[in-house]
């Protein structure tokens, strides 16, 4: 009986994979290329220790990695077209009005100097300055699941200024002709693509690397896209008599302005913090019906540990919704961990621009399949819990 149940589970899993792959199969023009794409995807999902060219080739039954390397480097297929199908697949299965678009970056430690975009730079993954590549990613976080839906390889100025080096790595001329594309600009491009494709989302969330960028916030406001973005302690915002640092304004909050609210379950249980929320004076062309607010998250164990967020949203939004959106930012960290640990996101051995995009997009597709499968399986389905708190007075909410 146990064996019968296991066989049924494997059969159902295979059928789901076939259904998902049918959505992208047409992007691979020849039968041999479609078979290679599917075997690469299966290898990324398989319990292979290192999902590099050699081990993926072995998992596919090849004697050497030549066919895998050809698939990543020389075969004719479009990684951006695959990205678009992946995004549609996630949106069709996970998207809704409570969805959050989350932007963040992750590092890929590499040796040498020939891999596209590599240089000595701070990698949050390593927690120090390392010889690495940085990828900027967009995740979709919903009550039913979360998955990566877009990606861009960050090019430092040292690469933009070296045309020959860009040519050797196969970087399209349009990239280094545009000058330095900062991480917030890459984030804008990905969010813009998602919105243009009709992906339904209620919020954008990001850490301070993006939140402190005024142009990034203006980009979202121009599109009436609500956001909750972290900012550094030195960030200033408008006050009635000038500009004030966010920590100064939060320091004025009365004790009753703080409310204990959960951002939902984490790996160690409920993520509970004290939160304060205040409206800030309007400036510029604020859309009708929208407000800008300041949010602070204080650790219960260490009251000196405070994170600050700038927010933009309809005036009708409640505190619990703001807190939920702020808490959703951590979903992308979970995506990185799962995509690297289960789908080989960081196991690639490619140096050229196109190879990076191809492997990364295939790994994202594998991770999206796992996320959607978990979301559509009643046993794996998990819901976010919204905590309710009463509103307080006029300015502090």
N, C-alpha and C positions, 0 to 999 in steps of 0.2 A: 504493500500500500504506500509506504514512504517513497519507494522508487517511482511508483506511478505518479505521485504528486510532484516529485522533483522533475520528472520528465515533462509533465504538463507545464510547470513553471518555465523550463528551458524552451519549450515549444512556444509559449506565449511571448517570452522575451525575444525570441528569434522573429516571430511574426511582427512584433512592434518595431524591431530594427529594420525589417524589410519595408514596412510602411514608411518609416522615416527616410530610409535611403531612396525610396521611390521619388521623394520630393526633390532630391538633388541629382539623381542619376542622369538626367538629361543634360547636365552641365559637362559630363564626360562623354565626348563625342563617339568614341569607339568602344566596342564590347570589351576589348582587353583593358582599356583605360578604366572603364566602369568596374571591372573585376578588381583591378589594382586598388582603386579608391575604396571599394568595400572591404578588401582585405586589410588595407591600412587602418580603416576605421575599426574593424574587428580587433586588430592588433592593439590599438590604443585602449580598447575596452577590456582586453584580455589580461590575466594576471601575469604579465611579462615584467620582469624586474626593472629593466632599463629599456624604455621604448624608443631606442635609437634605430638607425638604419639596419645595423647588423641583427639586432634581436627581433625587430619587426619582420625582417626578411626570413629569419629562422621560423618565426611563428606562422609565416605564410607558406613555408615549405620550400623556400628558395635556398640555393647553395651559397649565394653571395648577395650583397646588398645592392647590386647594380640596378635592378628594377625599381627598388624603393627610391634610390637616389635619382633615377630618371623621372619618377613620378613627382618628386619634389622640385627638381631643377630644370628639366628639359621638356617634359610632356606639355601638351597644349591644353590648359584649362585655366579658368579665371578664379582666383581666390576671392576677389571681391564679389563676384556673382554668387559664390558659395556662401559668403558672409550674408548676403541679402536673403538667401533662402533660409539660412539658419535663423536669422532674425525673425522672419515670417513664421517659422516653425515654433519658436518660443512664444511669439505674440499670440499665435492661434491657440496655444495650449495653456498659457499662463497669464496673459495680459488682462487687465481690468482697471477700473477707475482708481483702485487703491495701489496700483503698481508704482514703483519708484525706480527711476533711472539713476544709477550710481556710477560715478566715475572715480577711478583711482589708477595708480600705476603699480607695477611690480617689476622686480629686477631679475635678470638672468645672468648669473656669473659665467664669464667666458675667459678663455686664455687667448693671448695674442692680440693683434690689432687689426685683423683683416675682416672679422665678422661685422656686418653692416651696423653702424651706430655704436660700436663698442668703444669704450674709453674708461679711464678711472673716474668713477663718479659714485655718489652715495647711493647705495642700494638698501632700501628698507627691508628687503628680503634677508640680506646678510647682516643688516644692522650696522654697517660701516662702509667706508669707501672701498670699492672693489673694482677690478676690471670687469665691466659688465655692460649689458644692453638693458635698456628700460623700455618696457611696453606700456602704453596708456590704454586702458580698457574701459568699456562701458558694460555694466551689468543691468539686468532687469530683475528686480526683486518684487515678488508678489506674495500674497498670503499663502499661496499654494506651493511656491518654490522660487528658485532664483537661478539664473544662468547668465553667462557672458554672451553678449550679442554683437560686440564690435571691438576692434583693436587697431592701434596704430603704433608703429615703431618710432620712438623718439630719436631724432638726429641732433646731437650736440653741435655747437658752433665749430668744433674742431673738424667735424666732417663737412659741414656746409662750406667751409672755407677751403676745402681740399677737393677740387674737381676730379683729379685723377683717381683719388681714393674712392670717391663716389662711383666713378665709372667702373672701377675694378670690382666693386661690390654689387654692381647691377642696379644701383639706385637711380630711379627715373630722373631725367634732367629737370623736370618740373619741380621736383622736391627741393633740390639745392639751388635752383634759380629763385625760389620764393624766399630765400633767406631763412633765418632760424624760425622754425615753427615751434612755439613754446607749448608746453603741456596744456595750458588752458585753451589754446587755439585748437589743438588736436581734439580736446574734449568737446569744444563747440561743434566741430565738424561731425563728430560721432552722434551727438545729441540731435543736431540738425538733420542728419540722415534718418534717425529713428522717427523723428516727428514727421518728416516728409513722407515716410513710408506708412504713416498712420498708426504707429505703435501707440496704444492707449496707456497713458501714465498720468498720475496725479501730481507727482513730485520729482524733483531732481535733488540728489544729495551728494555731497563731496567733502573732502577734508580741506584743511587750510591752504594747501598748495594751490587749490583752485578757488576757494572761497574768498581769499584775500585779494583776488584779481577783480578789480572793479569792472573791467571790460567783460569778463565772464558773467558777472551778475547782471550787467546791462543787457547782454545777449539773451539771457533767460527772461528778463522783465519785458523786453521788446516782443517776446513771443507769448506773453501772459503765462509763462511756465512757472508755477510755484516752486520754491526751493527752500532747503534748509542746508546751509553750508557752514562748516566750521571756519573760524577765523582765529588768528593769533591774538595773544593777550594785548598787544600793542595796537590792534586795529581801532580806528576811531570811527565814530558815527555821529550824526547830527544830534545836537541837544538844543534846548530852547535858547541858550545863550552861547552857542558855538558848537565846536566839536569836542567830544570827550572820548577817552579810551573806554573800551568795553568793560574792562575790569573796574574802572572808576564808577561807571553807571551801575554795574551789578553790585558793587560795594555799598551803594545807597539803598539797595532793596531792603525793605523791612522784613522782619522774621516771618510775618504772615504771608509774604509773597512767595515763599518757598513751599513746594508741594511734593510729596513723595509719590513718584509714579514709576511704574514698570515699563520698560521698552519691549518687553516680551521675553520669552524663554531663550536662554543661551546654553552653552555646553555645561555650565555649572549651576544651572537653575535660572530663576527669574533675575533679569538685569534691572535692579531697582536703584534709582538715584533720586536726589532732591533736585527739583527744577524750578527756575524762576523765568518769567516771561513778561516782557514789557513792549508796548508800542513805542516806536521812535518817531520823532517829527518827520513829516514828509518833506521831500526835496525833489527837484526836477519834475519830470512829467510822469507822475504816478498814475497808472491807469485807474479809471473809476471803479470803485468797489474793492480795490486792493490796498493792502497796508504793508509796511515794513516793520518787522518786529525783531527784538533781541532776545535770544534764548540762552540760558546758562544751565549747565549740568554739573552738579556738585556730588562728589563721592560721599557716601555715607560713612565710610571708614576713615577717610581723610578729607575733612572739610576744606582744606587748602587746595585740594585737587579740583579745579574748576575748568570746564571746557566751555567755549563761547561760540555761539552760532548767530549768523545773520539770516533772516527769513523774509520771504516775500510770498504773499498768498492772499486769497480773498478774505475780506474782513469777517466773514461768517465762520471761519475755521475755529474749531475748539482746541484747547490745550492738548488733549489726548491725541489728536490727529498730528499736531506738530511734533510731539514726543515720538510717536510711532515713526514718522518720516525720518527724524533724526537717528533713531535706532536702526533704521533699515540700512544705513551706510555700511554697517559691518557685514552685510550680506556679501559684498564683493570680496572681502577677505576670506570668507568661507568658500566662495567660488574659486579663488586662487588656490586655496589649500586642496580642495577636491580635484580641481583640474590638473594640478601638478602631481598630487599623490595617486590619483586613480586613472588619469588620462594622458599622462606624459607631456603636459604643456611645456615643461622645461627640459625635456629629455632630448631635444633636437641636436643634430650635429651638422647644421647648415651654416654657411657663411654669407651667402648672397641674399639680397633684399627679398626676392621672390620666394626663395626657399623658406625664409622666416615666416612670411605671410601664409604660405601654404600649410606648413606644419601647424602653426598656431591656430589657423582656422579649422583644420581637421580636428585638432584636440578640443577646441571649443564646441564643435559639433558633437563629438563623443560625450563631452560633459553635459551638453544640452539634452542629449538623449537620456542620460541618467536622471537629470532633473525632471524632465517631463514624465518619464516612466514612474518616478517616485510620486509625482503629483497626481497622476491618474490611477495609481494603485491605492485603494481605500485603506490598506494596511499601512502605507507609507505616508498618507496624507497628514499634514500637520497645519494647524491654523494659528495665525497670530492672535494674541489676546490684547484687546484695546482696554487700557485702564481709563477710568473716568474720574475726573476730579472737578469739584465745583469751581466756577470762576470767582476771582476776587475782584477788587475794585477797579477804578477807571484806568489807571496807567498800567499798574502791575496786574497781570492776569492770573 
